[in-house]
Amino acid sequence: MIHEIAPKHMDNQYHEKEVQDDSRICFCTGRKILGRIKDGMLVWPLYREVKDRAGECTYLFSISGRDYFLAEGKEEGEIEDAVWMDWRDIRDKEPTAEAFAGMTAMHLSQWHNSVQYCGCCGAKTVHDKKERMMRCPSCGNMMFPKISPAIIVAVTDDKNRLLVTKYAGRTSDQYALVAGFVEIGETLEECVQRELMEEVGIRVKNICYYASQPWGCVGNLMVGFTAKLDGSDQIHLDKTELGLAKWLTPEEVPEIDDNSSLTREMIRRFKHGCL
């Protein structure tokens, strides 16, 4: 998955650092980031290439000693050979560590842009010097990066079938799994049960944690579970959320070439009998 970058390691703690010539610079706008594909590999601009255009740079994180900074957004074409890339364009690129860096930079960029002014008094905020936090110098309000927990669940039945879905209003041919955001006052397991009842009208048992994944471009922390069908397999589809939901055997699940997401990994592992 995209966050599995070993033997490299991300140091995601904030440090008060000065940008250096060899620092990687991330220009972000929404869910797009400016970069290059060179010899099939994903490359972010170096500060020495863009220092006359980068403006103020904010430290993001480091990966195995390589520092990454957020700079103000630039127009396409202002940096040689660089183009604006959507998160879908980078998620499966190599090196995986650079793709993960780009996704995480988008997360921090969106948060940073949303907290330039205090939500309590409206004053201009400043970045804290010791931790990743925007502080209001007027009223003392502290704003930390927003991380939204969401569940995703692979449901199987006694016939060795997996419940797969497709989202409503999307053209993708790839299957997904039932997923949803955790509500206030709700455990992860309760969220699994609620989302399944709301979207497909089924009950489950034996809810077990599988794995988690940061999904930076939308600020999510995806928490994966497996579960067993409990009762009827009849699907009652919520057509506002899903365009399709059905049960598939391992043989009916298509091969998946997407290695970046938790969803695809869980579906792939079911197909190969190791979920």
C-alpha positions as CSV (number, residue, x, y, z in Angstrom):
1,M,0.0,0.0,0.0
2,I,1.1,3.6,-0.6
3,H,2.2,4.2,3.0
4,E,4.3,1.1,3.2
5,I,7.7,2.7,2.3
6,A,10.1,0.5,4.3
7,P,13.1,0.5,4.6
8,K,12.5,4.3,4.3
9,H,10.7,6.0,7.1
10,M,8.6,9.1,7.4
11,D,9.3,11.5,10.3
12,N,6.0,13.2,10.5
13,Q,6.7,15.3,13.6
14,Y,6.9,19.1,13.0
15,H,10.3,20.7,13.4
16,E,11.2,24.3,13.0
17,K,13.6,24.0,10.0
18,E,15.0,26.3,7.3
19,V,14.6,25.2,3.7
20,Q,17.8,24.0,2.0
21,D,18.9,23.8,-1.6
22,D,18.2,20.1,-1.7
23,S,14.9,20.2,0.1
24,R,11.9,18.9,-1.9
25,I,9.2,21.5,-2.6
26,C,5.5,20.7,-2.8
27,F,3.3,23.2,-4.6
28,C,-0.3,22.1,-4.0
29,T,-3.7,23.3,-5.0
30,G,-6.7,21.4,-3.8
31,R,-6.1,17.7,-4.6
32,K,-3.3,18.5,-7.2
33,I,0.4,18.8,-6.8
34,L,3.1,20.1,-9.1
35,G,5.8,17.5,-10.1
36,R,7.6,15.6,-12.8
37,I,7.7,12.1,-14.2
38,K,11.3,11.5,-15.1
39,D,12.3,8.1,-16.7
40,G,9.0,6.8,-15.3
41,M,9.8,8.0,-11.7
42,L,8.0,10.6,-9.7
43,V,10.2,13.6,-8.8
44,W,9.4,16.7,-6.8
45,P,11.2,20.1,-7.5
46,L,14.3,20.9,-5.5
47,Y,14.4,24.3,-3.7
48,R,17.5,25.4,-5.6
49,E,15.4,25.0,-8.9
50,V,12.5,27.1,-7.6
51,K,13.8,29.4,-4.9
52,D,13.0,32.6,-6.9
53,R,9.4,31.5,-7.2
54,A,8.7,29.5,-4.1
55,G,7.9,32.3,-1.6
56,E,7.5,31.3,2.0
57,C,8.1,27.6,2.6
58,T,6.7,25.6,5.5
59,Y,8.3,22.4,6.8
60,L,6.1,19.4,6.3
61,F,8.0,16.2,7.1
62,S,11.1,14.2,6.2
63,I,11.6,10.8,4.7
64,S,14.9,9.1,5.6
65,G,16.6,12.4,6.1
66,R,15.1,14.1,3.0
67,D,13.1,17.2,3.9
68,Y,9.8,18.3,2.3
69,F,8.4,21.8,2.4
70,L,5.1,23.3,1.3
71,A,5.3,26.4,-0.9
72,E,2.7,28.7,-2.4
73,G,0.9,27.3,-5.5
74,K,2.3,28.0,-8.9
75,E,0.7,28.1,-12.4
76,E,1.3,25.1,-14.7
77,G,4.3,25.5,-16.8
78,E,6.2,27.9,-14.6
79,I,8.6,25.1,-13.6
80,E,10.4,23.3,-16.4
81,D,8.8,19.9,-17.3
82,A,6.5,20.1,-14.2
83,V,2.7,19.5,-14.5
84,W,-0.2,19.6,-12.1
85,M,-1.0,16.0,-11.2
86,D,-4.2,14.8,-9.6
87,W,-3.8,12.4,-6.6
88,R,-5.0,9.6,-8.9
89,D,-2.0,10.3,-11.2
90,I,0.6,9.8,-8.4
91,R,-0.9,7.0,-6.2
92,D,0.6,4.1,-8.1
93,K,3.9,5.8,-9.2
94,E,7.3,4.9,-8.1
95,P,9.1,5.5,-5.9
96,T,6.3,4.7,-3.4
97,A,7.8,7.0,-0.8
98,E,7.5,10.0,-3.2
99,A,3.9,9.1,-4.0
100,F,3.2,8.9,-0.3
101,A,4.9,12.2,0.3
102,G,2.8,13.8,-2.4
103,M,-0.5,12.5,-0.9
104,T,0.5,13.6,2.6
105,A,1.6,17.0,1.4
106,M,-1.9,17.5,-0.2
107,H,-3.4,16.7,3.2
108,L,-1.3,19.3,5.0
109,S,-1.8,21.9,2.3
110,Q,-5.6,21.6,2.5
111,W,-5.5,21.9,6.3
112,H,-3.1,24.8,6.2
113,N,-5.2,26.7,3.7
114,S,-8.4,26.2,5.9
115,V,-6.9,27.6,9.1
116,Q,-5.3,30.9,7.9
117,Y,-7.9,32.7,10.1
118,C,-9.2,31.9,13.5
119,G,-12.6,30.3,13.6
120,C,-13.4,31.8,17.0
121,C,-12.4,35.5,16.6
122,G,-11.4,35.8,12.9
123,A,-7.8,37.0,13.6
124,K,-4.9,35.9,11.3
125,T,-3.3,32.8,12.6
126,V,0.4,31.9,12.8
127,H,2.2,28.5,12.7
128,D,3.4,27.3,16.1
129,K,7.2,26.9,16.5
130,K,7.2,23.7,18.4
131,E,4.4,21.5,16.9
132,R,2.2,21.2,13.9
133,M,-0.5,23.6,14.9
134,M,-1.9,27.0,13.8
135,R,-2.3,29.4,16.8
136,C,-4.4,32.5,17.1
137,P,-2.3,35.3,18.6
138,S,-5.5,37.1,19.6
139,C,-7.6,34.6,21.5
140,G,-5.2,31.6,21.9
141,N,-7.3,29.2,19.8
142,M,-5.2,26.2,18.7
143,M,-6.0,24.4,15.4
144,F,-4.4,21.0,14.6
145,P,-4.5,19.0,11.4
146,K,-7.9,17.4,10.8
147,I,-7.9,13.7,10.5
148,S,-11.2,12.0,9.7
149,P,-11.6,8.3,10.7
150,A,-13.5,6.1,8.3
151,I,-14.1,2.4,8.2
152,I,-14.0,0.0,5.3
153,V,-15.3,-3.6,5.6
154,A,-14.8,-6.8,3.7
155,V,-17.9,-9.0,4.4
156,T,-17.9,-12.7,3.5
157,D,-20.5,-15.3,3.9
158,D,-20.6,-19.1,4.4
159,K,-20.6,-19.6,0.6
160,N,-17.1,-18.0,0.4
161,R,-18.4,-14.9,-1.3
162,L,-17.3,-11.3,-0.8
163,L,-19.7,-8.3,-0.8
164,V,-18.5,-5.8,-3.3
165,T,-19.9,-2.4,-4.3
166,K,-19.6,0.4,-6.8
167,Y,-20.3,4.0,-5.9
168,A,-23.3,5.9,-7.3
169,G,-22.5,8.4,-10.0
170,R,-19.0,7.2,-10.7
171,T,-17.8,5.7,-14.0
172,S,-15.0,3.5,-12.5
173,D,-15.2,-0.2,-13.4
174,Q,-13.3,-1.2,-10.3
175,Y,-15.1,-2.8,-7.3
176,A,-15.0,-1.3,-3.9
177,L,-16.1,-2.3,-0.4
178,V,-18.7,-0.8,1.9
179,A,-17.1,2.2,3.7
180,G,-18.1,5.3,5.6
181,F,-17.1,8.0,8.1
182,V,-17.3,7.4,11.9
183,E,-20.0,9.5,13.5
184,I,-19.9,11.4,16.8
185,G,-20.2,9.0,19.9
186,E,-19.7,5.9,17.7
187,T,-17.2,3.1,18.0
188,L,-15.5,1.8,14.9
189,E,-17.4,-1.5,15.2
190,E,-20.7,0.3,15.5
191,C,-19.8,2.3,12.4
192,V,-19.3,-1.0,10.5
193,Q,-22.7,-2.2,11.6
194,R,-24.5,1.0,10.8
195,E,-22.9,1.6,7.4
196,L,-23.7,-2.0,6.3
197,M,-27.3,-1.6,7.4
198,E,-27.7,1.8,5.8
199,E,-26.1,1.0,2.5
200,V,-26.9,-2.7,1.8
201,G,-29.4,-3.7,4.6
202,I,-27.4,-6.6,6.0
203,R,-26.2,-7.6,9.5
204,V,-22.8,-9.0,10.4
205,K,-20.9,-10.7,13.2
206,N,-17.3,-11.5,14.0
207,I,-16.1,-8.0,13.2
208,C,-12.3,-8.1,13.3
209,Y,-9.7,-5.4,12.7
210,Y,-7.6,-5.9,9.6
211,A,-5.3,-2.9,9.0
212,S,-5.4,0.9,8.8
213,Q,-4.1,3.3,6.1
214,P,-3.7,7.1,6.0
215,W,-5.3,8.5,2.9
216,G,-3.9,11.9,2.8
217,C,-5.5,13.6,-0.2
218,V,-8.8,13.7,1.6
219,G,-7.5,13.8,5.2
220,N,-8.8,10.3,6.1
221,L,-7.5,7.5,8.3
222,M,-9.1,4.4,6.8
223,V,-9.6,1.5,9.3
224,G,-10.2,-1.8,7.6
225,F,-12.3,-4.7,9.1
226,T,-13.4,-8.1,8.1
227,A,-16.8,-9.5,9.1
228,K,-19.1,-12.4,8.6
229,L,-22.7,-12.2,7.3
230,D,-25.2,-12.7,10.1
231,G,-28.6,-13.7,8.6
232,S,-30.1,-13.0,5.2
233,D,-27.8,-12.2,2.2
234,Q,-30.5,-10.2,0.5
235,I,-29.2,-6.8,-0.4
236,H,-31.3,-3.6,0.0
237,L,-29.4,-1.0,-1.9
238,D,-29.2,2.6,-0.9
239,K,-29.1,4.1,-4.4
240,T,-28.1,7.5,-3.2
241,E,-24.8,6.0,-2.0
242,L,-24.2,3.0,-4.2
243,G,-24.7,2.1,-7.8
244,L,-24.2,-1.6,-7.3
245,A,-23.7,-4.2,-4.5
246,K,-23.4,-7.9,-5.1
247,W,-21.8,-11.1,-3.8
248,L,-18.8,-12.5,-5.8
249,T,-16.8,-15.7,-5.4
250,P,-13.0,-15.6,-5.6
251,E,-13.1,-16.7,-9.3
252,E,-15.5,-13.9,-10.1
253,V,-13.4,-11.2,-8.6
254,P,-11.3,-9.6,-11.4
255,E,-7.5,-9.2,-11.1
256,I,-6.6,-5.8,-9.6
257,D,-3.5,-3.9,-10.6
258,D,-3.9,-1.1,-8.1
259,N,-1.4,-1.7,-5.2
260,S,-1.9,1.6,-3.4
261,S,-5.1,1.3,-1.4
262,L,-6.4,-0.7,1.5
263,T,-9.6,-1.5,-0.4
264,R,-7.8,-3.1,-3.3
265,E,-5.5,-5.1,-1.0
266,M,-8.4,-6.6,0.9
267,I,-10.2,-7.5,-2.3
268,R,-7.0,-9.0,-3.8
269,R,-6.4,-11.1,-0.6
270,F,-9.9,-12.5,-0.7
271,K,-9.4,-13.5,-4.4
272,H,-6.3,-15.4,-3.5
273,G,-7.7,-17.0,-0.4
274,C,-5.6,-15.2,2.2
275,L,-8.0,-12.5,3.7
